[in-house]
Amino acid sequence: MSNVRLVNINKIYPNNVQAVFDFNLEINDKEFIAFVGPSGCGKTTTLRMIAGLEEITSGMLFIDGKLCNDVAPKNRHIAMVFQSYALYPHMNVFDNMAFGLKMRKVPVPKLDKNGNPIKAIDKKSIKKYQKQLKTFESQLEIAKESAPESIEEIQRNIDATNEKIKYYSENEVEVQKFVRRSKAEINDRVFKAAKILQLEKYLDRKPDALSGGQRQRVALGRAIVRNAKVFLMDEPLSNLDAKLRVQMRTEIIKLHQQMNAITIYVTHDQTEAMTMADRIVVMKDGYIQQIGAPKEIYDHPANKFVAGFIGSPVMNFFEGKIEDDKVTFNNVSINLNDNQKELVKEKNTEVYVGVRPEHIQIEPNENGKYTVNIVETLGSELLIHFNIDENTMVCAKVITDKVIKVGQKINVSFKTNSIHLFDKETEVSYF
C-alpha cells in the first residue's frame, strides 16, 4: 500500500518570498487528491516539492514511509504529467512513450564467473543512511523548539536509520549493476498502456498528426509505463477545449481506477476538482484553507474564500446583521432555525451572508419586488440576474418551465436551511 505524507512543509525562495506555509497532509493508498486554488496560491510549488523539482525549505516529505526530502526525483517512484504535453516532435507515439524506459537503467544482481551473485559490504548505502541520520538529527533539534508534536516520529526515524546503518555495516548484500530494460519488457509496457488509453492504432503517428486530446493521452501513457506509485498531474487539461476537457476528465478518472495508485492533481478549475477528486485541498496565498470531500467543501465551506471559490456560478454575498433570531441584509430578513440560532450564540453579530444561486427561489409576479436584468439560458437551467438593491446584483439558478424575460417583475425567497453566515472580521464560517 502506498501513501504520501507532508509534515510542516514550508517553501521559502532565496529572495525571502514564502510560497508555501506549514503544509500538512496525509494521502492514502489509491486516493485521488486535487490541489485547487487561484494562481499564485502555492499548489504547483507543493506538487513540485513532492516531485523533487523544488527543494523543501523545512518540513518532511514521506513516500511509503520513507523520508524523501533528499531523494532524487528519479528515485521517488513518481510519474508526472505537465500542462504542456512535452512530446518529442520527431518521434512517433510508441517512441515517445518508450523513451524514458529506454534511457533509464534498472538494477540487477552482479554475478561472478560461476553465475553466483557477488556479495559485499554496501558502503554506498551506509554513506546514504549516515547522511539521512544527520538530516534527522538536525530536524530533531528544530522540532524541539518549533514542532514538538514531530519529535516522536523523528526519533523513530533516527532509530530506524541507525538500525539500517548497523545492518549494512555487519552484513554483506548482493552487489548490483545497472542495465537497460529488454526490448520485450519495453514493448509489453508500451502496448499495455496504449491499450488502456486507446492509442493502439496511433503508435506509428507523430505528434503533429494527433489531436490535442490524443497528445495528452500520449503524455499520460508516458507516465503510465513507469508503473509509478504516485502520479502527479499539473493542470494537464488546460490546453484543451471545453468538450475535450470533459472527455479527458472521465478518462483520467478511469485511468486512476485502473492504475491503483495515488493521484495528486493540480488545477485552478474548481469543476475539475469537484468532479474528479476523492478529497480536495483548497489553497490561498500558500496556506491550506480547507481539506475535505467535494460535497463537504461545497456544503460546509470553512470560510468566505472557500465558499466563493468553490461553486459555479459563485455564491452571492451580502453584508448582514444578526438580531432577534434573524439575519437581515439588503432589506431582507430571514428567520434562523433552532440549530442556526444555537450556532450563532455569542458570535459577532456583523456577518457576511452567503447564498448559493440554486438556493434562491424565483416566482414571476406582475407586482413583484424585483426586476429581471439578465437571463442566461443553460439548457434546462436559467441563470437569472436581478438587483436586490441599487448597488447589489444577485444571481439565481432555477429549473423552470415558466418563461422569464428581461424586465419581468419577480418575487424572491431564500432557502433558510441553506444560507451561510461568515464572521465579518475573520470571514470564518458560522455554519
C-alpha positions as CSV (number, residue, x, y, z in Angstrom):
1,M,0.0,0.0,0.0
2,S,1.3,3.4,-1.0
3,N,0.9,6.6,1.0
4,V,2.3,10.2,0.9
5,R,2.7,12.4,3.9
6,L,3.7,16.0,4.1
7,V,4.6,17.3,7.6
8,N,5.0,21.0,8.3
9,I,6.3,21.7,4.7
10,N,7.5,25.2,4.0
11,K,8.9,26.8,0.9
12,I,10.9,30.0,1.0
13,Y,12.8,31.3,-2.0
14,P,16.2,33.0,-1.9
15,N,14.5,36.4,-2.1
16,N,12.7,35.6,1.1
17,V,9.3,35.1,-0.6
18,Q,7.4,32.3,1.1
19,A,5.3,30.3,-1.3
20,V,4.0,27.6,1.0
21,F,3.3,27.8,4.7
22,D,3.2,24.8,7.2
23,F,1.6,22.4,4.7
24,N,0.3,19.2,6.4
25,L,-1.5,16.4,4.5
26,E,-1.7,12.6,4.5
27,I,-2.7,10.9,1.3
28,N,-3.9,7.3,1.5
29,D,-3.4,4.4,-0.9
30,K,-5.3,4.7,-4.3
31,E,-6.6,8.2,-3.3
32,F,-7.3,10.9,-5.8
33,I,-6.4,14.3,-4.3
34,A,-6.9,17.7,-6.0
35,F,-5.0,20.8,-5.1
36,V,-7.1,23.7,-6.2
37,G,-6.8,27.5,-5.8
38,P,-6.1,30.7,-7.7
39,S,-2.9,31.5,-9.5
40,G,0.0,32.0,-7.0
41,C,-1.6,30.0,-4.2
42,G,1.3,27.5,-3.9
43,K,-0.4,24.4,-5.4
44,T,2.1,23.8,-8.2
45,T,5.0,24.6,-5.9
46,T,3.8,22.0,-3.5
47,L,3.4,19.5,-6.3
48,R,7.0,20.3,-7.5
49,M,8.3,19.7,-3.9
50,I,6.7,16.3,-3.9
51,A,8.2,15.5,-7.3
52,G,11.7,16.7,-6.1
53,L,11.8,19.6,-8.7
54,E,11.8,22.1,-5.9
55,E,13.8,21.9,-2.7
56,I,11.9,21.8,0.6
57,T,13.0,24.6,2.9
58,S,11.7,22.9,6.0
59,G,9.4,20.1,6.9
60,M,9.4,16.4,5.9
61,L,8.0,14.5,2.9
62,F,7.4,10.8,3.2
63,I,6.6,8.5,0.4
64,D,5.7,4.9,1.5
65,G,7.1,5.8,4.9
66,K,10.5,6.8,3.5
67,L,11.8,10.3,4.1
68,C,12.3,11.7,0.6
69,N,13.5,15.3,1.2
70,D,16.9,14.5,-0.3
71,V,15.9,11.6,-2.6
72,A,16.5,12.3,-6.3
73,P,13.3,12.7,-8.4
74,K,14.1,9.6,-10.4
75,N,14.2,7.5,-7.3
76,R,10.8,8.7,-5.8
77,H,8.7,6.2,-7.7
78,I,6.6,9.0,-9.2
79,A,5.4,9.9,-12.6
80,M,4.5,13.5,-13.7
81,V,2.2,14.9,-16.4
82,F,2.5,18.6,-17.2
83,Q,0.2,21.2,-18.7
84,S,2.3,21.2,-21.9
85,Y,2.5,17.7,-23.5
86,A,6.3,17.9,-23.9
87,L,6.3,15.3,-26.6
88,Y,9.3,14.8,-28.9
89,P,8.1,16.1,-32.3
90,H,10.5,13.8,-34.3
91,M,9.4,10.6,-32.5
92,N,6.2,8.6,-33.1
93,V,3.8,7.8,-30.3
94,F,5.5,4.5,-29.4
95,D,8.9,6.1,-29.1
96,N,7.6,9.0,-27.1
97,M,6.0,6.5,-24.6
98,A,9.1,4.2,-24.6
99,F,11.8,6.9,-24.4
100,G,12.1,7.1,-20.6
101,L,12.1,3.3,-20.3
102,K,14.9,3.0,-22.9
103,M,17.1,5.7,-21.2
104,R,16.7,4.6,-17.6
105,K,18.8,1.7,-16.4
106,V,17.5,-0.7,-13.7
107,P,19.4,-2.6,-11.0
108,V,20.1,-6.4,-11.4
109,P,22.4,-8.7,-9.3
110,K,26.1,-8.7,-10.4
111,L,27.3,-12.3,-10.9
112,D,30.7,-13.9,-10.6
113,K,32.1,-16.2,-13.3
114,N,30.2,-19.1,-11.9
115,G,26.9,-17.3,-12.2
116,N,26.5,-16.7,-8.4
117,P,25.6,-13.3,-7.0
118,I,28.5,-11.3,-5.7
119,K,28.2,-10.1,-2.2
120,A,30.0,-7.2,-0.3
121,I,29.5,-4.6,2.3
122,D,27.3,-1.9,0.8
123,K,29.4,1.2,1.6
124,K,27.2,3.4,-0.6
125,S,24.1,2.6,1.4
126,I,26.0,3.2,4.7
127,K,27.0,6.6,3.5
128,K,23.5,7.4,2.3
129,Y,21.9,6.5,5.7
130,Q,24.6,8.3,7.6
131,K,23.6,11.4,5.6
132,Q,20.0,10.8,6.3
133,L,20.8,10.4,10.0
134,K,22.4,13.9,10.1
135,T,19.3,15.3,8.5
136,F,17.0,13.7,11.1
137,E,19.2,14.8,13.9
138,S,19.1,18.4,12.7
139,Q,15.3,18.1,12.2
140,L,15.1,16.8,15.8
141,E,16.8,20.0,17.1
142,I,14.4,22.2,15.2
143,A,11.4,20.2,16.3
144,K,12.4,20.6,20.0
145,E,11.9,24.3,19.5
146,S,9.1,24.7,17.0
147,A,7.3,21.4,16.3
148,P,7.3,19.2,19.5
149,E,4.5,17.1,18.0
150,S,7.0,15.8,15.5
151,I,9.7,14.7,18.0
152,E,8.4,11.2,18.5
153,E,8.2,10.5,14.8
154,I,11.6,11.9,14.0
155,Q,13.1,9.9,16.9
156,R,11.6,6.7,15.3
157,N,13.2,7.7,12.0
158,I,16.6,8.1,13.8
159,D,16.3,4.7,15.5
160,A,15.3,3.1,12.2
161,T,18.2,4.7,10.3
162,N,20.7,3.6,13.0
163,E,19.4,0.1,12.6
164,K,19.9,0.3,8.8
165,I,23.5,1.6,9.2
166,K,24.2,-1.3,11.7
167,Y,22.7,-3.9,9.3
168,Y,24.6,-2.7,6.2
169,S,27.8,-2.4,8.3
170,E,27.6,-6.0,9.5
171,N,26.0,-7.8,6.6
172,E,27.1,-8.3,3.0
173,V,24.5,-7.7,0.4
174,E,24.2,-8.6,-3.3
175,V,26.2,-6.2,-5.5
176,Q,24.0,-4.7,-8.2
177,K,24.8,-3.3,-11.6
178,F,22.5,-1.2,-13.8
179,V,21.4,-2.4,-17.2
180,R,18.9,-1.2,-19.8
181,R,15.5,-2.9,-19.9
182,S,14.9,-5.6,-22.5
183,K,13.1,-4.7,-25.7
184,A,10.4,-7.2,-24.8
185,E,9.7,-5.6,-21.5
186,I,9.6,-2.1,-23.1
187,N,7.2,-3.3,-25.8
188,D,5.0,-5.0,-23.2
189,R,4.6,-1.9,-21.1
190,V,4.0,0.4,-24.0
191,F,1.4,-1.8,-25.6
192,K,-0.4,-2.3,-22.3
193,A,-0.5,1.5,-21.7
194,A,-1.6,2.1,-25.3
195,K,-4.5,-0.3,-24.9
196,I,-5.7,1.4,-21.7
197,L,-5.6,4.8,-23.4
198,Q,-7.0,3.5,-26.8
199,L,-3.8,4.6,-28.6
200,E,-3.0,1.3,-30.3
201,K,-3.8,2.5,-33.8
202,Y,-1.8,5.7,-33.4
203,L,1.5,4.2,-32.2
204,D,3.2,5.0,-35.6
205,R,2.0,8.6,-35.8
206,K,4.0,11.6,-34.8
207,P,2.6,14.3,-32.5
208,D,1.7,16.8,-35.3
209,A,-0.7,14.2,-36.7
210,L,-2.6,13.9,-33.4
211,S,-5.4,15.9,-31.9
212,G,-4.9,17.8,-28.6
213,G,-6.7,15.0,-26.7
214,Q,-4.6,12.3,-28.3
215,R,-1.4,14.2,-27.4
216,Q,-2.5,14.5,-23.8
217,R,-3.2,10.7,-23.8
218,V,0.3,10.1,-25.1
219,A,1.7,12.2,-22.2
220,L,-0.4,10.2,-19.8
221,G,0.9,7.0,-21.4
222,R,4.5,8.1,-20.9
223,A,3.7,8.3,-17.2
224,I,1.8,5.0,-17.0
225,V,4.6,2.9,-18.4
226,R,6.7,3.8,-15.4
227,N,4.4,1.8,-13.1
228,A,4.8,4.6,-10.6
229,K,3.3,4.5,-7.0
230,V,2.3,8.2,-7.3
231,F,1.0,10.1,-10.3
232,L,1.4,13.9,-10.3
233,M,-0.6,15.9,-12.7
234,D,-0.1,19.7,-13.1
235,E,-3.1,21.2,-14.9
236,P,-3.0,18.5,-17.7
237,L,-6.3,19.7,-19.3
238,S,-5.6,23.4,-19.5
239,N,-4.7,23.4,-23.2
240,L,-7.8,21.5,-24.3
241,D,-11.1,22.9,-25.5
242,A,-14.2,22.6,-23.3
243,K,-15.6,19.4,-24.9
244,L,-12.2,17.6,-24.7
245,R,-11.7,18.7,-21.1
246,V,-15.0,16.9,-20.1
247,Q,-13.9,13.8,-22.1
248,M,-10.4,13.7,-20.6
249,R,-11.8,14.2,-17.1
250,T,-13.6,10.9,-17.5
251,E,-10.6,9.2,-19.0
252,I,-8.3,10.3,-16.2
253,I,-10.8,9.1,-13.5
254,K,-11.0,5.7,-15.3
255,L,-7.2,5.6,-15.6
256,H,-6.8,6.3,-11.9
257,Q,-9.1,3.4,-11.0
258,Q,-7.2,1.1,-13.3
259,M,-3.7,2.1,-12.1
260,N,-4.4,1.5,-8.3
261,A,-2.0,4.3,-7.5
262,I,-2.2,7.7,-5.7
263,T,-3.0,10.6,-8.0
264,I,-2.3,14.2,-7.0
265,Y,-3.9,16.6,-9.4
266,V,-3.3,20.4,-9.5
267,T,-5.9,22.6,-11.1
268,H,-7.3,26.2,-10.9
269,D,-10.6,24.8,-12.2
270,Q,-12.9,24.0,-9.3
271,T,-15.2,22.0,-11.6
272,E,-12.3,19.6,-12.3
273,A,-11.5,19.3,-8.6
274,M,-15.2,18.7,-7.7
275,T,-15.9,16.1,-10.3
276,M,-12.6,14.1,-10.1
277,A,-11.2,14.1,-6.6
278,D,-11.9,11.9,-3.5
279,R,-10.7,14.9,-1.5
280,I,-9.9,18.5,-2.3
281,V,-7.2,20.7,-0.8
282,V,-8.2,24.4,-1.2
283,M,-5.3,26.8,-1.1
284,K,-4.8,30.5,-0.9
285,D,-1.6,32.6,-0.6
286,G,0.4,29.5,0.3
287,Y,-1.9,28.3,3.1
288,I,-4.4,25.4,3.2
289,Q,-7.9,26.8,3.6
290,Q,-9.8,23.5,3.8
291,I,-9.3,19.8,3.2
292,G,-12.4,17.6,2.5
293,A,-14.6,15.6,0.2
294,P,-16.1,17.7,-2.6
295,K,-19.6,17.7,-1.1
296,E,-18.3,18.5,2.3
297,I,-16.4,21.6,1.0
298,Y,-19.4,22.7,-1.1
299,D,-22.0,22.3,1.7
300,H,-19.8,23.3,4.6
301,P,-17.1,25.8,3.4
302,A,-14.6,26.7,6.2
303,N,-14.6,30.4,5.3
304,K,-15.8,33.0,2.9
305,F,-12.9,32.4,0.4
306,V,-13.7,28.7,0.1
307,A,-17.4,29.4,-0.3
308,G,-16.7,31.9,-3.1
309,F,-14.1,29.8,-4.9
310,I,-16.0,26.5,-4.9
311,G,-19.2,26.5,-6.9
312,S,-20.4,27.9,-10.2
313,P,-22.0,30.3,-10.5
314,V,-20.3,31.8,-7.4
315,M,-22.0,32.2,-4.1
316,N,-23.9,35.5,-3.6
317,F,-22.6,37.5,-0.6
318,F,-24.3,40.3,1.3
319,E,-23.3,42.3,4.4
320,G,-25.7,41.5,7.1
321,K,-26.5,41.6,10.8
322,I,-27.9,39.1,13.3
323,E,-30.6,40.4,15.7
324,D,-33.6,38.9,17.4
325,D,-33.0,35.4,16.0
326,K,-33.0,36.8,12.5
327,V,-30.4,37.8,9.9
328,T,-31.1,40.9,7.9
329,F,-29.4,42.2,4.8
330,N,-30.3,44.5,1.9
331,N,-33.9,45.0,3.2
332,V,-34.3,41.2,3.5
333,S,-35.0,39.4,6.8
334,I,-34.6,35.6,7.3
335,N,-35.6,33.8,10.5
336,L,-32.9,31.5,11.7
337,N,-33.9,27.9,12.6
338,D,-33.2,26.4,16.1
339,N,-29.8,24.9,15.1
340,Q,-28.6,28.1,13.4
341,K,-29.7,30.1,16.5
342,E,-27.5,27.9,18.7
343,L,-24.5,28.2,16.4
344,V,-24.5,32.0,16.3
345,K,-24.8,32.4,20.1
346,E,-22.1,34.8,21.5
347,K,-20.8,35.3,17.9
348,N,-20.0,38.6,16.2
349,T,-23.4,39.9,15.0
350,E,-21.8,41.6,12.0
351,V,-21.7,39.0,9.3
352,Y,-21.4,38.2,5.6
353,V,-24.5,36.2,4.4
354,G,-23.8,33.7,1.7
355,V,-26.4,32.2,-0.6
356,R,-25.7,29.9,-3.5
357,P,-27.6,30.7,-6.7
358,E,-29.6,27.4,-6.6
359,H,-30.9,28.2,-3.1
360,I,-32.8,31.3,-4.4
361,Q,-36.4,30.7,-5.4
362,I,-37.9,32.9,-8.2
363,E,-41.6,33.5,-8.7
364,P,-42.8,35.7,-11.6
365,N,-45.3,38.2,-10.4
366,E,-46.5,41.4,-12.1
367,N,-46.5,43.1,-8.7
368,G,-43.1,41.6,-7.8
369,K,-40.5,43.5,-5.7
370,Y,-37.5,42.9,-8.1
371,T,-36.9,43.3,-11.8
372,V,-35.0,40.8,-14.0
373,N,-31.9,42.4,-15.6
374,I,-30.3,39.4,-17.4
375,V,-31.4,35.9,-18.3
376,E,-28.8,33.2,-19.3
377,T,-30.3,30.0,-20.7
378,L,-28.2,26.9,-20.0
379,G,-30.4,24.1,-21.4
380,S,-32.8,23.1,-18.6
381,E,-31.4,25.8,-16.3
382,L,-31.8,29.5,-16.2
383,L,-29.4,32.0,-14.6
384,I,-31.4,35.0,-13.6
385,H,-29.7,38.2,-12.6
386,F,-31.5,40.9,-10.7
387,N,-30.7,43.8,-8.4
388,I,-31.6,43.3,-4.7
389,D,-30.9,47.0,-4.2
390,E,-29.4,49.8,-6.1
391,N,-25.8,48.5,-5.9
392,T,-26.1,44.7,-5.4
393,M,-26.6,42.3,-8.3
394,V,-27.8,38.8,-7.4
395,C,-27.6,35.6,-9.5
396,A,-30.2,32.8,-9.1
397,K,-30.1,29.4,-10.8
398,V,-33.5,27.9,-11.4
399,I,-35.0,25.0,-13.3
400,T,-38.4,26.1,-14.5
401,D,-40.8,25.7,-17.5
402,K,-42.0,29.2,-17.0
403,V,-40.9,31.9,-19.4
404,I,-38.8,34.5,-17.6
405,K,-37.7,37.6,-19.6
406,V,-35.6,40.6,-19.0
407,G,-37.7,43.4,-17.4
408,Q,-40.1,41.0,-15.9
409,K,-41.2,41.5,-12.2
410,I,-40.4,38.7,-9.8
411,N,-40.6,37.8,-6.1
412,V,-37.7,36.1,-4.4
413,S,-37.3,33.8,-1.4
414,F,-34.2,32.3,0.2
415,K,-33.9,28.7,1.5
416,T,-33.3,29.3,5.2
417,N,-31.6,25.9,5.8
418,S,-29.1,26.6,3.0
419,I,-27.8,30.1,3.9
420,H,-24.2,30.5,5.1
421,L,-23.0,33.1,7.7
422,F,-19.4,34.2,8.0
423,D,-17.8,36.4,10.6
424,K,-17.4,40.0,9.3
425,E,-13.9,40.3,10.7
426,T,-12.3,36.8,10.3
427,E,-14.5,35.6,7.4
428,V,-14.7,32.2,9.2
429,S,-17.9,30.2,8.7
430,Y,-20.5,30.0,11.5
431,F,-22.5,27.4,9.5
